[in-house]
Amino acid sequence: MTTVLSGRELIGVADAIAERAHRGQVDKVGGEYIVHPRSVASRVAPREPEYIATALLHDVIEDSSFTANDLRKAGIPESVVVAVTLLTRTSDVAPIDYYAGIRTDQMALAVKLADLADNTDPERLERLPADTQDRLRSKYRLAYSELGAAELAAAL
């Protein structure tokens, strides 16, 4: 029998997993990495528990030893595991195919757009060296375009 987590429990479990997975990791300017998934979770729309949990977990498989099966064992719903898996970059998937996969899942797409919004936040970008800012803006413009958000790409 599988235990179904309530919305609040799901967010709590997802946050605890993200906290463990990202413990000791730092972002591009040396800050605690966990701030990023929590910021993405605060930006994601709609404000539903599964979307928030996906945002919290969006980098867990990619950046830690956690697997999709670990998430399932923790009670994370399959829809969240699928979205997190789609959001996980792997070296064997070309960027165009990565973004095409994300476009197939409404939750993955919403979280990726929130992720890009956080990554392109002017306050966050301005803390980086100019050459890094330019490189990332180019990368994020491509991502927005591939996700069908050309108007956001143009704003960068």
N, C-alpha and C positions, 0 to 999 in steps of 0.2 A: 504494500500500500504506500503510495506516494503522498507525502505531506504537502499541502498547498499553502504557500505563504500568503498572508494578507498583504495588502499594498505596503503598509508601513514596515512589516517584517521583511518583505522583499527588498525594499530600499536599504534597510539596516544590514541585511546579510550582504547585499551587493557592496555597500560602503565598507564593511569589515573586510571583505575579500580584496577590494581595491587597496585598502590601507595596508594589508599584509603583503600583497603582490608588489606594491610600489615602495615599501619601506626601504629607506636608504637610497632611493633613486632621486636624481636631481634633474631639473629642467635645463634649458640652454643657458640660463643666466645663473644657475647654481641654487635655485630655490627648490623647496620640497616638491617633488613631482605630483604628489597626491592633490595638490591645489588644482592642477589642470583638469583631471576627470571630475572633480567636484564642481569646478567652474562650468564645464560642459554640461553637467547635470542641471545646473541652475539655469542654463540657457535653452535646453531642449524643449520643444513644443511638439505635441501637446504635453501638458503636465500630468502625465499618467505614470503610475508606478513602473510599468514595464519599460517605458521610454527612459525614465530616470535611472533605473537599474542598468539598462544598456549603456547609457552615458557613463555611469560610474565604472563599468566593466570594459569599456571600449578598447582599452590598451592592455588589459590583463593577460590575455593569451599571447599577444605579440611581445610583451616586455617582461614576462616572468615565466616561472615554471608551471603556472596554472594551465590546465587543459580544459577543453570543452567538457570532458567527462567530469572533471573536478567541479565545474560549475553545476552540472546536473546533480551530482551527489550532494551538493550544498542546498539543493531545492530550487535552483534557478530554473524558471520555466523554459521549455524548449524554444519558444519564440524569441526569448532574450538570447539564448545560446546561439541560435541561428544568426541573429543580427550581429552579435559580437564576433562570431566566426567570419561573417562577411566583412566586418570592419578590420579584421586582422590581416595585415600585409604579410605576404610570404615571397621569398625570392623567386619562386617558380611561377608567379602570376604577374603578367605585364600590367603596368598601371592602367591602361585602357580597359583591360579585363577586370581589374580590381574595381574600378569605378562602375563598370557595367553591372557587376554583381551587386554592388550597393544599391544601384537604381532599381533592382528587382524587389527590394524589401523596404516598405514604408518606414519602419522603425530604424533600420540601418541608415537610410537616407536622412531622416530627421536628425539622428545623432551625428552623422558625418557633417551635416551643415552646421550644427551647433559646435562641433569640434573645430571646423574651419573658422567660424566666427570668433571663437576663443583664440585660436592661433593668429588671427589677423587683427585682433584688438590692437588699436594704435598704441595704447599704453604698454602693452606687452611687447610689441615689435620694437618700439623705440628704445627698449633696454638692451637691444642687440647691436652689434657693430653694423655699420652701413652696408658692407658687402653681404653679410648674412641676411639682413633685411631684404635686400634686392633679390637674393637667391630664393628666399622663402616666399616673397610676393609672387615671383614667377611660378614657383611650384604650386602655390595656392590658387593663382589665376587658372592654371591648367585644371586643377581639381574642381573648381567651381564650374568651369566650362564643361568638363566631362560629366558632371552631375546635373547638367541642364540648368545651371544658375548663372547664365552669361552676364546678367545685369550685376550680379555680385562680383564676378570676375572683373568687369569693367570698372568697378568702384575702387579696385586696388590700384 
